[in-house]
Amino acid sequence: MTERIVVVGAALLDGGRLLAARRSAPPELAGRWELPGGKVEPGELPEAALVRELREELGVDAETVAPVPGAWPLRPPYELRVWTARLRPGSAAPEPLEDHDELRWLAPAEVWTVPWLDQDVPAVRAALTHLEAAPRT
């Protein structure tokens, strides 16, 4: 049996809104929306990988808050795990630096107005429970 490779995703929350990122690559995923993140490198903790990926992809200084319960299969051998995260004080605003061409902060009522990647839909549903419970800032 092949060992699963963890892909981490961020339910990046700010003021009761969730950050969505539109893929620009690879071509088969371009134009669809996802939770930002990426692969965990060998020997790297998932939380550290998520902080690194958010810095590389969005240019932000973020911190993980809590894991979103569940794991979602991607194409083998990858598996998506999601953490809620927030920007650290003084962080730059997120920008689409790598693999994305647009970002949107979505209020709970707006979350389903973008075409999410099919494999991200269950994770977004799970993350929404955290978004709805998040205090408004």
C-alpha positions in Angstrom: 0.0 0.0 0.0 1.3 3.4 -1.0 1.9 5.9 1.9 -0.3 8.9 1.7 1.3 12.3 1.1 -0.3 15.1 3.0 -1.4 18.2 1.3 -2.3 21.0 3.7 -4.9 23.6 3.1 -5.7 26.8 5.0 -9.1 28.0 6.0 -7.6 31.4 6.4 -10.1 33.5 8.4 -10.3 37.2 8.8 -13.2 39.2 10.2 -15.6 36.2 9.7 -14.5 35.8 6.1 -12.7 32.9 4.4 -9.9 33.4 1.8 -10.4 31.6 -1.5 -7.6 31.4 -4.2 -8.2 30.9 -7.9 -5.8 28.4 -9.5 -3.8 29.6 -12.5 -2.0 26.3 -12.9 -1.9 23.5 -13.9 -4.2 24.0 -16.9 -6.7 21.3 -15.8 -7.3 23.2 -12.6 -7.0 26.8 -13.8 -10.1 29.0 -13.1 -11.3 26.8 -10.2 -11.0 28.0 -6.5 -9.3 26.3 -3.6 -8.1 26.7 -0.1 -4.5 27.9 -0.4 -1.7 25.5 0.8 0.5 22.8 -0.6 2.5 19.6 0.0 4.2 18.7 3.3 7.9 18.1 2.7 9.5 15.0 4.2 10.3 15.6 7.9 8.1 18.8 8.0 5.2 19.1 10.4 1.9 19.9 8.6 1.4 23.1 10.5 4.9 24.3 9.6 4.3 23.4 6.0 1.1 25.4 5.9 2.8 28.5 7.3 5.6 28.0 4.7 3.1 27.5 1.8 1.1 30.6 2.8 4.3 32.7 2.8 5.4 31.3 -0.6 2.0 31.4 -2.3 0.5 34.6 -0.7 3.3 36.5 0.8 1.7 36.5 4.2 2.9 35.8 7.8 0.2 33.4 9.1 -0.2 31.1 12.0 -2.3 27.9 12.3 -5.2 28.0 14.8 -6.8 24.5 14.9 -7.1 21.5 12.7 -10.4 21.1 10.8 -11.5 17.5 11.6 -11.3 15.2 8.7 -9.0 14.2 5.8 -10.1 14.3 2.2 -8.7 12.1 -0.6 -7.1 13.9 -3.6 -5.6 12.0 -6.5 -3.5 9.1 -5.1 -1.4 9.2 -3.1 -2.4 12.7 -1.9 -4.7 13.5 1.0 -6.0 17.0 2.0 -6.0 18.1 5.6 -7.1 21.6 6.6 -6.3 23.9 9.5 -7.9 27.2 10.3 -5.3 29.9 10.2 -5.1 33.7 10.7 -2.8 36.4 9.6 -0.3 37.5 12.3 -0.3 41.2 13.3 1.7 43.2 10.9 1.4 40.6 8.0 1.2 41.9 4.5 -2.2 41.5 2.8 -2.4 38.3 0.8 -1.4 38.5 -2.9 -1.6 35.8 -5.6 2.2 35.1 -6.0 2.3 31.4 -7.0 -0.1 29.2 -8.9 -3.1 31.6 -8.3 -4.3 34.7 -10.3 -7.0 36.0 -8.0 -7.9 35.9 -4.3 -11.2 36.7 -2.6 -12.3 37.1 1.0 -15.7 35.4 1.1 -18.4 36.0 3.8 -20.3 32.8 4.8 -23.2 33.8 2.4 -20.7 34.2 -0.5 -18.7 31.0 0.0 -20.6 29.1 -2.7 -20.5 31.9 -5.3 -17.1 30.6 -6.7 -16.5 27.3 -8.5 -14.4 25.3 -6.0 -12.3 22.4 -7.0 -14.4 19.3 -6.6 -11.9 17.8 -4.1 -12.0 21.0 -1.9 -15.8 21.1 -1.5 -16.0 18.7 1.5 -13.1 20.5 3.2 -14.7 23.9 2.6 -18.0 22.6 4.1 -16.1 21.4 7.2 -14.2 24.7 7.4 -17.5 26.6 7.2 -18.4 25.4 10.7 -15.3 27.2 12.0 -16.1 30.3 9.9 -19.6 30.6 11.3 -18.3 30.1 14.9 -15.4 32.7 14.4 -15.8 35.9 16.2 -16.3 39.0 14.1 -13.4 41.4 14.4 
